[in-house]
Amino acid sequence: MNARFLSCLFLLAYLTSCTKEKKEQPPLDRNQMTNLLIDIYLAEARTTLLPVSRDSAYRLFLPHQDSLMRHKGIGDSTIKRAYSYYLRHPTEFEAIYDAVIDSLSLREQRIRENKPPGL
């Protein structure tokens, strides 16, 4: 009887250890993270174009970034968790940054194509 009990216990332990682990989900999916980073980089670029010192531009950018997050409904903790997730998954983060770079490059190309000659 003791051997049967140990066998059942071992079988139960084995079966529960074989259950599928839930795949960790990012707080922001790839598209959300890509769009967020694009918006942040565009806001940062606009701020650096202001005729103010670098320190002043930084001080102006922070409230603008907070406003952007509120508008998108994303809190600081969500952003921190998203960065943490993607730092643990560098291949996914690299794909996001590739999309960000491609999008920003395409925007720049479109702007350059629409500029009047001589500017």
Biopython code that builds the backbone (N, CA, C, O; Angstrom):
import numpy as np
from Bio.PDB.StructureBuilder import StructureBuilder

atoms = [
    (1, "MET", "N", (0.815, -1.189, 0.000)),
    (1, "MET", "CA", (0.000, 0.000, 0.000)),
    (1, "MET", "C", (0.859, 1.254, 0.000)),
    (1, "MET", "O", (0.523, 2.229, -0.672)),
    (2, "ASN", "N", (1.920, 1.246, 0.713)),
    (2, "ASN", "CA", (2.832, 2.379, 0.771)),
    (2, "ASN", "C", (3.483, 2.617, -0.589)),
    (2, "ASN", "O", (3.686, 3.763, -0.988)),
    (3, "ALA", "N", (3.811, 1.539, -1.300)),
    (3, "ALA", "CA", (4.421, 1.659, -2.623)),
    (3, "ALA", "C", (3.417, 2.243, -3.614)),
    (3, "ALA", "O", (3.776, 3.062, -4.459)),
    (4, "ARG", "N", (2.157, 1.818, -3.507)),
    (4, "ARG", "CA", (1.121, 2.369, -4.378)),
    (4, "ARG", "C", (0.931, 3.862, -4.138)),
    (4, "ARG", "O", (0.798, 4.634, -5.087)),
    (5, "PHE", "N", (0.916, 4.260, -2.893)),
    (5, "PHE", "CA", (0.763, 5.670, -2.541)),
    (5, "PHE", "C", (1.912, 6.487, -3.119)),
    (5, "PHE", "O", (1.695, 7.553, -3.696)),
    (6, "LEU", "N", (3.143, 5.982, -2.961)),
    (6, "LEU", "CA", (4.300, 6.697, -3.506)),
    (6, "LEU", "C", (4.249, 6.750, -5.026)),
    (6, "LEU", "O", (4.631, 7.758, -5.620)),
    (7, "SER", "N", (3.788, 5.689, -5.659)),
    (7, "SER", "CA", (3.678, 5.661, -7.116)),
    (7, "SER", "C", (2.652, 6.686, -7.591)),
    (7, "SER", "O", (2.897, 7.404, -8.560)),
    (8, "CYS", "N", (1.515, 6.757, -6.919)),
    (8, "CYS", "CA", (0.482, 7.736, -7.278)),
    (8, "CYS", "C", (0.976, 9.155, -7.056)),
    (8, "CYS", "O", (0.724, 10.050, -7.863)),
    (9, "LEU", "N", (1.675, 9.345, -5.961)),
    (9, "LEU", "CA", (2.214, 10.671, -5.649)),
    (9, "LEU", "C", (3.233, 11.090, -6.698)),
    (9, "LEU", "O", (3.235, 12.236, -7.149)),
    (10, "PHE", "N", (4.098, 10.162, -7.082)),
    (10, "PHE", "CA", (5.105, 10.443, -8.105)),
    (10, "PHE", "C", (4.423, 10.766, -9.440)),
    (10, "PHE", "O", (4.812, 11.712, -10.125)),
    (11, "LEU", "N", (3.401, 9.974, -9.805)),
    (11, "LEU", "CA", (2.690, 10.191, -11.056)),
    (11, "LEU", "C", (1.992, 11.553, -11.055)),
    (11, "LEU", "O", (2.029, 12.276, -12.051)),
    (12, "LEU", "N", (1.367, 11.892, -9.951)),
    (12, "LEU", "CA", (0.700, 13.189, -9.837)),
    (12, "LEU", "C", (1.702, 14.336, -9.953)),
    (12, "LEU", "O", (1.440, 15.324, -10.639)),
    (13, "ALA", "N", (2.841, 14.208, -9.288)),
    (13, "ALA", "CA", (3.881, 15.240, -9.356)),
    (13, "ALA", "C", (4.412, 15.374, -10.772)),
    (13, "ALA", "O", (4.665, 16.483, -11.245)),
    (14, "TYR", "N", (4.580, 14.252, -11.444)),
    (14, "TYR", "CA", (5.082, 14.278, -12.819)),
    (14, "TYR", "C", (4.080, 14.961, -13.753)),
    (14, "TYR", "O", (4.458, 15.802, -14.568)),
    (15, "LEU", "N", (2.822, 14.600, -13.632)),
    (15, "LEU", "CA", (1.794, 15.176, -14.505)),
    (15, "LEU", "C", (1.633, 16.683, -14.287)),
    (15, "LEU", "O", (1.442, 17.424, -15.251)),
    (16, "THR", "N", (1.705, 17.136, -13.057)),
    (16, "THR", "CA", (1.561, 18.576, -12.803)),
    (16, "THR", "C", (2.789, 19.339, -13.263)),
    (16, "THR", "O", (2.690, 20.518, -13.605)),
    (17, "SER", "N", (3.941, 18.692, -13.277)),
    (17, "SER", "CA", (5.145, 19.386, -13.736)),
    (17, "SER", "C", (5.182, 19.492, -15.250)),
    (17, "SER", "O", (5.928, 20.304, -15.797)),
    (18, "CYS", "N", (4.391, 18.685, -15.928)),
    (18, "CYS", "CA", (4.376, 18.689, -17.389)),
    (18, "CYS", "C", (3.343, 19.636, -17.979)),
    (18, "CYS", "O", (3.223, 19.728, -19.200)),
    (19, "THR", "N", (2.606, 20.331, -17.150)),
    (19, "THR", "CA", (1.609, 21.255, -17.688)),
    (19, "THR", "C", (2.306, 22.377, -18.430)),
    (19, "THR", "O", (3.418, 22.777, -18.084)),
    (20, "LYS", "N", (1.638, 22.875, -19.451)),
    (20, "LYS", "CA", (2.233, 23.954, -20.239)),
    (20, "LYS", "C", (2.314, 25.225, -19.418)),
    (20, "LYS", "O", (1.377, 25.604, -18.714)),
    (21, "GLU", "N", (3.461, 25.867, -19.530)),
    (21, "GLU", "CA", (3.618, 27.157, -18.867)),
    (21, "GLU", "C", (2.932, 28.221, -19.718)),
    (21, "GLU", "O", (2.971, 28.171, -20.947)),
    (22, "LYS", "N", (2.313, 29.173, -19.052)),
    (22, "LYS", "CA", (1.713, 30.277, -19.786)),
    (22, "LYS", "C", (2.823, 31.139, -20.355)),
    (22, "LYS", "O", (3.780, 31.485, -19.663)),
    (23, "LYS", "N", (2.679, 31.476, -21.618)),
    (23, "LYS", "CA", (3.665, 32.345, -22.236)),
    (23, "LYS", "C", (3.458, 33.761, -21.705)),
    (23, "LYS", "O", (2.342, 34.280, -21.673)),
    (24, "GLU", "N", (4.545, 34.353, -21.300)),
    (24, "GLU", "CA", (4.487, 35.718, -20.769)),
    (24, "GLU", "C", (4.053, 36.667, -21.887)),
    (24, "GLU", "O", (4.588, 36.629, -22.995)),
    (25, "GLN", "N", (3.090, 37.502, -21.581)),
    (25, "GLN", "CA", (2.587, 38.470, -22.549)),
    (25, "GLN", "C", (3.140, 39.854, -22.220)),
    (25, "GLN", "O", (3.201, 40.238, -21.052)),
    (26, "PRO", "N", (3.543, 40.602, -23.246)),
    (26, "PRO", "CA", (4.034, 41.958, -22.992)),
    (26, "PRO", "C", (2.886, 42.890, -22.611)),
    (26, "PRO", "O", (1.766, 42.727, -23.096)),
    (27, "PRO", "N", (3.159, 43.865, -21.746)),
    (27, "PRO", "CA", (2.136, 44.854, -21.384)),
    (27, "PRO", "C", (1.653, 45.666, -22.593)),
    (27, "PRO", "O", (0.493, 46.072, -22.659)),
    (28, "LEU", "N", (2.557, 45.893, -23.537)),
    (28, "LEU", "CA", (2.232, 46.572, -24.795)),
    (28, "LEU", "C", (2.673, 45.650, -25.925)),
    (28, "LEU", "O", (3.823, 45.212, -25.944)),
    (29, "ASP", "N", (1.784, 45.346, -26.866)),
    (29, "ASP", "CA", (2.187, 44.466, -27.962)),
    (29, "ASP", "C", (3.149, 45.211, -28.898)),
    (29, "ASP", "O", (3.428, 46.396, -28.713)),
    (30, "ARG", "N", (3.637, 44.497, -29.889)),
    (30, "ARG", "CA", (4.645, 45.090, -30.785)),
    (30, "ARG", "C", (4.166, 46.369, -31.454)),
    (30, "ARG", "O", (4.896, 47.359, -31.505)),
    (31, "ASN", "N", (2.943, 46.350, -31.966)),
    (31, "ASN", "CA", (2.426, 47.552, -32.636)),
    (31, "ASN", "C", (2.285, 48.716, -31.669)),
    (31, "ASN", "O", (2.644, 49.846, -32.000)),
    (32, "GLN", "N", (1.766, 48.451, -30.481)),
    (32, "GLN", "CA", (1.619, 49.521, -29.490)),
    (32, "GLN", "C", (2.983, 50.087, -29.112)),
    (32, "GLN", "O", (3.159, 51.303, -29.040)),
    (33, "MET", "N", (3.943, 49.207, -28.872)),
    (33, "MET", "CA", (5.280, 49.660, -28.471)),
    (33, "MET", "C", (5.948, 50.432, -29.613)),
    (33, "MET", "O", (6.590, 51.457, -29.383)),
    (34, "THR", "N", (5.795, 49.941, -30.827)),
    (34, "THR", "CA", (6.366, 50.632, -31.989)),
    (34, "THR", "C", (5.776, 52.028, -32.132)),
    (34, "THR", "O", (6.510, 53.005, -32.280)),
    (35, "ASN", "N", (4.457, 52.122, -32.088)),
    (35, "ASN", "CA", (3.802, 53.429, -32.224)),
    (35, "ASN", "C", (4.169, 54.371, -31.085)),
    (35, "ASN", "O", (4.354, 55.569, -31.299)),
    (36, "LEU", "N", (4.272, 53.832, -29.879)),
    (36, "LEU", "CA", (4.671, 54.650, -28.735)),
    (36, "LEU", "C", (6.069, 55.225, -28.938)),
    (36, "LEU", "O", (6.287, 56.420, -28.738)),
    (37, "LEU", "N", (7.010, 54.382, -29.332)),
    (37, "LEU", "CA", (8.385, 54.853, -29.532)),
    (37, "LEU", "C", (8.470, 55.867, -30.665)),
    (37, "LEU", "O", (9.215, 56.842, -30.570)),
    (38, "ILE", "N", (7.718, 55.645, -31.729)),
    (38, "ILE", "CA", (7.704, 56.609, -32.836)),
    (38, "ILE", "C", (7.209, 57.965, -32.334)),
    (38, "ILE", "O", (7.818, 58.997, -32.617)),
    (39, "ASP", "N", (6.113, 57.960, -31.594)),
    (39, "ASP", "CA", (5.570, 59.223, -31.058)),
    (39, "ASP", "C", (6.556, 59.905, -30.117)),
    (39, "ASP", "O", (6.701, 61.127, -30.146)),
    (40, "ILE", "N", (7.225, 59.128, -29.293)),
    (40, "ILE", "CA", (8.208, 59.704, -28.361)),
    (40, "ILE", "C", (9.368, 60.324, -29.130)),
    (40, "ILE", "O", (9.790, 61.440, -28.824)),
    (41, "TYR", "N", (9.889, 59.604, -30.132)),
    (41, "TYR", "CA", (11.016, 60.142, -30.894)),
    (41, "TYR", "C", (10.625, 61.380, -31.694)),
    (41, "TYR", "O", (11.424, 62.307, -31.825)),
    (42, "LEU", "N", (9.409, 61.406, -32.230)),
    (42, "LEU", "CA", (8.960, 62.598, -32.960)),
    (42, "LEU", "C", (8.797, 63.789, -32.012)),
    (42, "LEU", "O", (9.164, 64.914, -32.354)),
    (43, "ALA", "N", (8.250, 63.541, -30.829)),
    (43, "ALA", "CA", (8.094, 64.613, -29.838)),
    (43, "ALA", "C", (9.458, 65.129, -29.393)),
    (43, "ALA", "O", (9.657, 66.332, -29.220)),
    (44, "GLU", "N", (10.380, 64.213, -29.214)),
    (44, "GLU", "CA", (11.730, 64.606, -28.805)),
    (44, "GLU", "C", (12.398, 65.436, -29.901)),
    (44, "GLU", "O", (13.074, 66.424, -29.614)),
    (45, "ALA", "N", (12.206, 65.031, -31.150)),
    (45, "ALA", "CA", (12.797, 65.777, -32.265)),
    (45, "ALA", "C", (12.209, 67.183, -32.353)),
    (45, "ALA", "O", (12.935, 68.151, -32.579)),
    (46, "ARG", "N", (10.876, 67.295, -32.173)),
    (46, "ARG", "CA", (10.253, 68.617, -32.196)),
    (46, "ARG", "C", (10.809, 69.509, -31.086)),
    (46, "ARG", "O", (11.038, 70.700, -31.293)),
    (47, "THR", "N", (11.020, 68.928, -29.923)),
    (47, "THR", "CA", (11.525, 69.691, -28.784)),
    (47, "THR", "C", (12.947, 70.165, -29.025)),
    (47, "THR", "O", (13.305, 71.275, -28.634)),
    (48, "THR", "N", (13.763, 69.333, -29.666)),
    (48, "THR", "CA", (15.149, 69.742, -29.914)),
    (48, "THR", "C", (15.246, 70.850, -30.956)),
    (48, "THR", "O", (16.271, 71.527, -31.046)),
    (49, "LEU", "N", (14.193, 71.042, -31.739)),
    (49, "LEU", "CA", (14.196, 72.116, -32.738)),
    (49, "LEU", "C", (13.852, 73.470, -32.142)),
    (49, "LEU", "O", (14.006, 74.496, -32.804)),
    (50, "LEU", "N", (13.389, 73.485, -30.901)),
    (50, "LEU", "CA", (13.047, 74.755, -30.251)),
    (50, "LEU", "C", (14.319, 75.556, -29.981)),
    (50, "LEU", "O", (15.361, 74.983, -29.663)),
    (51, "PRO", "N", (14.232, 76.884, -30.110)),
    (51, "PRO", "CA", (15.420, 77.717, -29.887)),
    (51, "PRO", "C", (15.700, 77.933, -28.388)),
    (51, "PRO", "O", (15.698, 79.063, -27.899)),
    (52, "VAL", "N", (15.940, 76.826, -27.679)),
    (52, "VAL", "CA", (16.250, 76.896, -26.247)),
    (52, "VAL", "C", (17.440, 75.993, -25.968)),
    (52, "VAL", "O", (17.839, 75.182, -26.804)),
    (53, "SER", "N", (17.995, 76.152, -24.781)),
    (53, "SER", "CA", (19.143, 75.318, -24.425)),
    (53, "SER", "C", (18.709, 73.860, -24.294)),
    (53, "SER", "O", (17.521, 73.556, -24.185)),
    (54, "ARG", "N", (19.674, 72.990, -24.307)),
    (54, "ARG", "CA", (19.396, 71.556, -24.211)),
    (54, "ARG", "C", (18.659, 71.212, -22.910)),
    (54, "ARG", "O", (17.716, 70.422, -22.914)),
    (55, "ASP", "N", (19.100, 71.815, -21.798)),
    (55, "ASP", "CA", (18.443, 71.570, -20.510)),
    (55, "ASP", "C", (16.991, 72.040, -20.528)),
    (55, "ASP", "O", (16.101, 71.361, -20.015)),
    (56, "SER", "N", (16.767, 73.202, -21.120)),
    (56, "SER", "CA", (15.400, 73.721, -21.203)),
    (56, "SER", "C", (14.540, 72.841, -22.100)),
    (56, "SER", "O", (13.371, 72.599, -21.801)),
    (57, "ALA", "N", (15.112, 72.367, -23.190)),
    (57, "ALA", "CA", (14.374, 71.486, -24.096)),
    (57, "ALA", "C", (13.981, 70.203, -23.370)),
    (57, "ALA", "O", (12.872, 69.699, -23.545)),
    (58, "TYR", "N", (14.882, 69.684, -22.567)),
    (58, "TYR", "CA", (14.586, 68.470, -21.795)),
    (58, "TYR", "C", (13.444, 68.715, -20.815)),
    (58, "TYR", "O", (12.550, 67.883, -20.663)),
    (59, "ARG", "N", (13.488, 69.860, -20.157)),
    (59, "ARG", "CA", (12.420, 70.208, -19.209)),
    (59, "ARG", "C", (11.074, 70.388, -19.917)),
    (59, "ARG", "O", (10.027, 70.096, -19.338)),
    (60, "LEU", "N", (11.096, 70.858, -21.138)),
    (60, "LEU", "CA", (9.865, 71.009, -21.913)),
    (60, "LEU", "C", (9.366, 69.657, -22.434)),
    (60, "LEU", "O", (8.163, 69.434, -22.567)),
    (61, "PHE", "N", (10.306, 68.767, -22.724)),
    (61, "PHE", "CA", (9.939, 67.465, -23.286)),
    (61, "PHE", "C", (9.224, 66.578, -22.269)),
    (61, "PHE", "O", (8.274, 65.880, -22.623)),
    (62, "LEU", "N", (9.663, 66.597, -21.021)),
    (62, "LEU", "CA", (9.078, 65.694, -20.023)),
    (62, "LEU", "C", (7.565, 65.878, -19.848)),
    (62, "LEU", "O", (6.839, 64.885, -19.867)),
    (63, "PRO", "N", (7.064, 67.103, -19.679)),
    (63, "PRO", "CA", (5.607, 67.248, -19.592)),
    (63, "PRO", "C", (4.898, 66.835, -20.890)),
    (63, "PRO", "O", (3.792, 66.296, -20.861)),
    (64, "HIS", "N", (5.554, 67.097, -22.023)),
    (64, "HIS", "CA", (4.977, 66.709, -23.308)),
    (64, "HIS", "C", (4.878, 65.178, -23.399)),
    (64, "HIS", "O", (3.886, 64.640, -23.891)),
    (65, "GLN", "N", (5.906, 64.498, -22.926)),
    (65, "GLN", "CA", (5.898, 63.041, -22.920)),
    (65, "GLN", "C", (4.794, 62.515, -21.992)),
    (65, "GLN", "O", (4.083, 61.572, -22.340)),
    (66, "ASP", "N", (4.659, 63.124, -20.825)),
    (66, "ASP", "CA", (3.598, 62.720, -19.897)),
    (66, "ASP", "C", (2.218, 62.921, -20.531)),
    (66, "ASP", "O", (1.334, 62.075, -20.390)),
    (67, "SER", "N", (2.043, 64.034, -21.222)),
    (67, "SER", "CA", (0.777, 64.315, -21.898)),
    (67, "SER", "C", (0.501, 63.274, -22.983)),
    (67, "SER", "O", (-0.633, 62.823, -23.148)),
    (68, "LEU", "N", (1.518, 62.907, -23.700)),
    (68, "LEU", "CA", (1.402, 61.882, -24.739)),
    (68, "LEU", "C", (0.953, 60.546, -24.142)),
    (68, "LEU", "O", (0.096, 59.861, -24.700)),
    (69, "MET", "N", (1.544, 60.188, -23.001)),
    (69, "MET", "CA", (1.190, 58.931, -22.333)),
    (69, "MET", "C", (-0.266, 58.958, -21.847)),
    (69, "MET", "O", (-0.998, 57.979, -21.994)),
    (70, "ARG", "N", (-0.665, 60.072, -21.277)),
    (70, "ARG", "CA", (-2.055, 60.205, -20.812)),
    (70, "ARG", "C", (-3.022, 60.095, -21.989)),
    (70, "ARG", "O", (-4.057, 59.434, -21.898)),
    (71, "HIS", "N", (-2.669, 60.752, -23.095)),
    (71, "HIS", "CA", (-3.508, 60.715, -24.292)),
    (71, "HIS", "C", (-3.663, 59.283, -24.809)),
    (71, "HIS", "O", (-4.737, 58.903, -25.277)),
    (72, "LYS", "N", (-2.609, 58.504, -24.726)),
    (72, "LYS", "CA", (-2.646, 57.122, -25.190)),
    (72, "LYS", "C", (-3.196, 56.168, -24.129)),
    (72, "LYS", "O", (-3.450, 54.996, -24.406)),
    (73, "GLY", "N", (-3.379, 56.691, -22.899)),
    (73, "GLY", "CA", (-3.893, 55.850, -21.826)),
    (73, "GLY", "C", (-2.871, 54.869, -21.286)),
    (73, "GLY", "O", (-3.222, 53.780, -20.831)),
    (74, "ILE", "N", (-1.600, 55.259, -21.336)),
    (74, "ILE", "CA", (-0.518, 54.390, -20.881)),
    (74, "ILE", "C", (0.124, 55.007, -19.653)),
    (74, "ILE", "O", (0.548, 56.162, -19.684)),
    (75, "GLY", "N", (0.197, 54.252, -18.586)),
    (75, "GLY", "CA", (0.798, 54.733, -17.354)),
    (75, "GLY", "C", (2.285, 54.424, -17.276)),
    (75, "GLY", "O", (2.800, 53.596, -18.027)),
    (76, "ASP", "N", (2.966, 55.098, -16.360)),
    (76, "ASP", "CA", (4.401, 54.879, -16.160)),
    (76, "ASP", "C", (4.713, 53.418, -15.866)),
    (76, "ASP", "O", (5.680, 52.864, -16.388)),
    (77, "SER", "N", (3.892, 52.803, -15.029)),
    (77, "SER", "CA", (4.168, 51.412, -14.657)),
    (77, "SER", "C", (4.046, 50.494, -15.869)),
    (77, "SER", "O", (4.795, 49.524, -15.983)),
    (78, "THR", "N", (3.120, 50.783, -16.769)),
    (78, "THR", "CA", (2.971, 49.968, -17.980)),
    (78, "THR", "C", (4.199, 50.106, -18.862)),
    (78, "THR", "O", (4.687, 49.123, -19.419)),
    (79, "ILE", "N", (4.693, 51.324, -18.985)),
    (79, "ILE", "CA", (5.894, 51.547, -19.800)),
    (79, "ILE", "C", (7.085, 50.825, -19.191)),
    (79, "ILE", "O", (7.852, 50.186, -19.910)),
    (80, "LYS", "N", (7.249, 50.916, -17.886)),
    (80, "LYS", "CA", (8.362, 50.234, -17.225)),
    (80, "LYS", "C", (8.267, 48.729, -17.408)),
    (80, "LYS", "O", (9.274, 48.070, -17.668)),
    (81, "ARG", "N", (7.051, 48.175, -17.274)),
    (81, "ARG", "CA", (6.880, 46.734, -17.462)),
    (81, "ARG", "C", (7.144, 46.338, -18.914)),
    (81, "ARG", "O", (7.707, 45.277, -19.182)),
    (82, "ALA", "N", (6.734, 47.195, -19.846)),
    (82, "ALA", "CA", (6.959, 46.907, -21.266)),
    (82, "ALA", "C", (8.453, 46.910, -21.586)),
    (82, "ALA", "O", (8.948, 46.002, -22.253)),
    (83, "TYR", "N", (9.164, 47.922, -21.115)),
    (83, "TYR", "CA", (10.616, 47.955, -21.335)),
    (83, "TYR", "C", (11.281, 46.744, -20.693)),
    (83, "TYR", "O", (12.162, 46.126, -21.290)),
    (84, "SER", "N", (10.866, 46.411, -19.500)),
    (84, "SER", "CA", (11.425, 45.255, -18.801)),
    (84, "SER", "C", (11.179, 43.976, -19.598)),
    (84, "SER", "O", (12.080, 43.153, -19.762)),
    (85, "TYR", "N", (9.957, 43.819, -20.091)),
    (85, "TYR", "CA", (9.621, 42.636, -20.888)),
    (85, "TYR", "C", (10.507, 42.568, -22.126)),
    (85, "TYR", "O", (11.120, 41.536, -22.397)),
    (86, "TYR", "N", (10.574, 43.665, -22.878)),
    (86, "TYR", "CA", (11.319, 43.642, -24.140)),
    (86, "TYR", "C", (12.834, 43.557, -23.918)),
    (86, "TYR", "O", (13.550, 43.069, -24.792)),
    (87, "LEU", "N", (13.324, 44.010, -22.793)),
    (87, "LEU", "CA", (14.743, 43.807, -22.496)),
    (87, "LEU", "C", (15.042, 42.338, -22.221)),
    (87, "LEU", "O", (16.154, 41.869, -22.462)),
    (88, "ARG", "N", (14.044, 41.613, -21.716)),
    (88, "ARG", "CA", (14.211, 40.166, -21.507)),
    (88, "ARG", "C", (13.994, 39.386, -22.815)),
    (88, "ARG", "O", (14.324, 38.203, -22.899)),
    (89, "HIS", "N", (13.447, 40.046, -23.811)),
    (89, "HIS", "CA", (13.182, 39.431, -25.116)),
    (89, "HIS", "C", (13.822, 40.308, -26.204)),
    (89, "HIS", "O", (13.116, 40.970, -26.963)),
    (90, "PRO", "N", (15.147, 40.308, -26.274)),
    (90, "PRO", "CA", (15.853, 41.239, -27.167)),
    (90, "PRO", "C", (15.536, 41.047, -28.650)),
    (90, "PRO", "O", (15.590, 42.014, -29.409)),
    (91, "THR", "N", (15.213, 39.847, -29.076)),
    (91, "THR", "CA", (14.878, 39.642, -30.491)),
    (91, "THR", "C", (13.602, 40.395, -30.848)),
    (91, "THR", "O", (13.513, 41.001, -31.916)),
    (92, "GLU", "N", (12.615, 40.357, -29.954)),
    (92, "GLU", "CA", (11.378, 41.099, -30.188)),
    (92, "GLU", "C", (11.635, 42.606, -30.149)),
    (92, "GLU", "O", (11.076, 43.360, -30.945)),
    (93, "PHE", "N", (12.491, 43.036, -29.212)),
    (93, "PHE", "CA", (12.801, 44.465, -29.094)),
    (93, "PHE", "C", (13.529, 44.956, -30.344)),
    (93, "PHE", "O", (13.295, 46.069, -30.814)),
    (94, "GLU", "N", (14.408, 44.119, -30.873)),
    (94, "GLU", "CA", (15.125, 44.488, -32.091)),
    (94, "GLU", "C", (14.144, 44.649, -33.257)),
    (94, "GLU", "O", (14.287, 45.566, -34.065)),
    (95, "ALA", "N", (13.163, 43.771, -33.343)),
    (95, "ALA", "CA", (12.154, 43.869, -34.403)),
    (95, "ALA", "C", (11.348, 45.161, -34.258)),
    (95, "ALA", "O", (10.999, 45.795, -35.253)),
    (96, "ILE", "N", (11.057, 45.542, -33.025)),
    (96, "ILE", "CA", (10.329, 46.795, -32.774)),
    (96, "ILE", "C", (11.167, 47.981, -33.233)),
    (96, "ILE", "O", (10.665, 48.868, -33.924)),
    (97, "TYR", "N", (12.440, 47.998, -32.852)),
    (97, "TYR", "CA", (13.290, 49.124, -33.255)),
    (97, "TYR", "C", (13.520, 49.155, -34.755)),
    (97, "TYR", "O", (13.651, 50.232, -35.335)),
    (98, "ASP", "N", (13.572, 47.986, -35.398)),
    (98, "ASP", "CA", (13.668, 47.973, -36.864)),
    (98, "ASP", "C", (12.441, 48.645, -37.475)),
    (98, "ASP", "O", (12.562, 49.422, -38.422)),
    (99, "ALA", "N", (11.262, 48.346, -36.933)),
    (99, "ALA", "CA", (10.032, 48.962, -37.427)),
    (99, "ALA", "C", (10.019, 50.467, -37.158)),
    (99, "ALA", "O", (9.569, 51.244, -38.001)),
    (100, "VAL", "N", (10.509, 50.878, -35.993)),
    (100, "VAL", "CA", (10.587, 52.303, -35.652)),
    (100, "VAL", "C", (11.507, 53.021, -36.641)),
    (100, "VAL", "O", (11.151, 54.066, -37.188)),
    (101, "ILE", "N", (12.678, 52.456, -36.861)),
    (101, "ILE", "CA", (13.647, 53.074, -37.777)),
    (101, "ILE", "C", (13.082, 53.146, -39.192)),
    (101, "ILE", "O", (13.208, 54.172, -39.861)),
    (102, "ASP", "N", (12.461, 52.061, -39.650)),
    (102, "ASP", "CA", (11.871, 52.061, -40.996)),
    (102, "ASP", "C", (10.790, 53.121, -41.115)),
    (102, "ASP", "O", (10.732, 53.836, -42.115)),
    (103, "SER", "N", (9.940, 53.231, -40.118)),
    (103, "SER", "CA", (8.850, 54.206, -40.149)),
    (103, "SER", "C", (9.380, 55.634, -40.143)),
    (103, "SER", "O", (8.931, 56.473, -40.925)),
    (104, "LEU", "N", (10.328, 55.905, -39.267)),
    (104, "LEU", "CA", (10.885, 57.263, -39.202)),
    (104, "LEU", "C", (11.657, 57.602, -40.476)),
    (104, "LEU", "O", (11.609, 58.742, -40.937)),
    (105, "SER", "N", (12.362, 56.639, -41.046)),
    (105, "SER", "CA", (13.085, 56.867, -42.300)),
    (105, "SER", "C", (12.115, 57.155, -43.441)),
    (105, "SER", "O", (12.363, 58.031, -44.270)),
    (106, "LEU", "N", (11.012, 56.414, -43.477)),
    (106, "LEU", "CA", (10.000, 56.644, -44.508)),
    (106, "LEU", "C", (9.382, 58.031, -44.358)),
    (106, "LEU", "O", (9.173, 58.728, -45.351)),
    (107, "ARG", "N", (9.091, 58.433, -43.129)),
    (107, "ARG", "CA", (8.547, 59.782, -42.899)),
    (107, "ARG", "C", (9.521, 60.848, -43.361)),
    (107, "ARG", "O", (9.127, 61.825, -43.997)),
    (108, "GLU", "N", (10.794, 60.661, -43.041)),
    (108, "GLU", "CA", (11.814, 61.627, -43.448)),
    (108, "GLU", "C", (11.903, 61.699, -44.968)),
    (108, "GLU", "O", (12.010, 62.784, -45.540)),
    (109, "GLN", "N", (11.857, 60.546, -45.614)),
    (109, "GLN", "CA", (11.925, 60.507, -47.076)),
    (109, "GLN", "C", (10.737, 61.232, -47.696)),
    (109, "GLN", "O", (10.897, 61.982, -48.659)),
    (110, "ARG", "N", (9.559, 61.013, -47.153)),
    (110, "ARG", "CA", (8.369, 61.693, -47.673)),
    (110, "ARG", "C", (8.454, 63.199, -47.498)),
    (110, "ARG", "O", (8.050, 63.950, -48.385)),
    (111, "ILE", "N", (8.977, 63.647, -46.361)),
    (111, "ILE", "CA", (9.140, 65.075, -46.116)),
    (111, "ILE", "C", (10.122, 65.672, -47.100)),
    (111, "ILE", "O", (9.878, 66.743, -47.656)),
    (112, "ARG", "N", (11.245, 64.979, -47.321)),
    (112, "ARG", "CA", (12.257, 65.490, -48.254)),
    (112, "ARG", "C", (11.711, 65.550, -49.677)),
    (112, "ARG", "O", (12.048, 66.468, -50.424)),
    (113, "GLU", "N", (10.886, 64.600, -50.060)),
    (113, "GLU", "CA", (10.327, 64.587, -51.410)),
    (113, "GLU", "C", (9.318, 65.702, -51.618)),
    (113, "GLU", "O", (9.122, 66.156, -52.746)),
    (114, "ASN", "N", (8.670, 66.154, -50.540)),
    (114, "ASN", "CA", (7.640, 67.187, -50.651)),
    (114, "ASN", "C", (8.185, 68.596, -50.452)),
    (114, "ASN", "O", (7.432, 69.563, -50.565)),
    (115, "LYS", "N", (9.476, 68.733, -50.159)),
    (115, "LYS", "CA", (10.049, 70.060, -49.986)),
    (115, "LYS", "C", (10.175, 70.751, -51.336)),
    (115, "LYS", "O", (10.545, 70.125, -52.329)),
    (116, "PRO", "N", (9.869, 72.030, -51.366)),
    (116, "PRO", "CA", (10.070, 72.781, -52.620)),
    (116, "PRO", "C", (11.549, 72.860, -52.964)),
    (116, "PRO", "O", (12.391, 72.856, -52.067)),
    (117, "PRO", "N", (11.875, 72.932, -54.240)),
    (117, "PRO", "CA", (13.298, 73.030, -54.637)),
    (117, "PRO", "C", (13.934, 74.280, -54.059)),
    (117, "PRO", "O", (13.290, 75.321, -53.926)),
    (118, "GLY", "N", (15.202, 74.161, -53.719)),
    (118, "GLY", "CA", (15.956, 75.288, -53.200)),
    (118, "GLY", "C", (15.910, 75.421, -51.692)),
    (118, "GLY", "O", (16.544, 76.327, -51.152)),
    (119, "LEU", "N", (15.194, 74.564, -50.985)),
    (119, "LEU", "CA", (15.128, 74.636, -49.532)),
    (119, "LEU", "C", (15.963, 73.582, -48.897)),
    (119, "LEU", "O", (16.023, 73.497, -47.670)),
]
sb = StructureBuilder()
sb.init_structure("model")
sb.init_model(0)
sb.init_chain("A")
sb.init_seg("    ")
for serial, (resi, resn, name, xyz) in enumerate(atoms, 1):
    if name == "N":
        sb.init_residue(resn, " ", resi, " ")
    sb.init_atom(name, np.array(xyz, "f"), 0.0, 1.0, " ", f" {name:<3s}", serial, name[0])
structure = sb.get_structure()
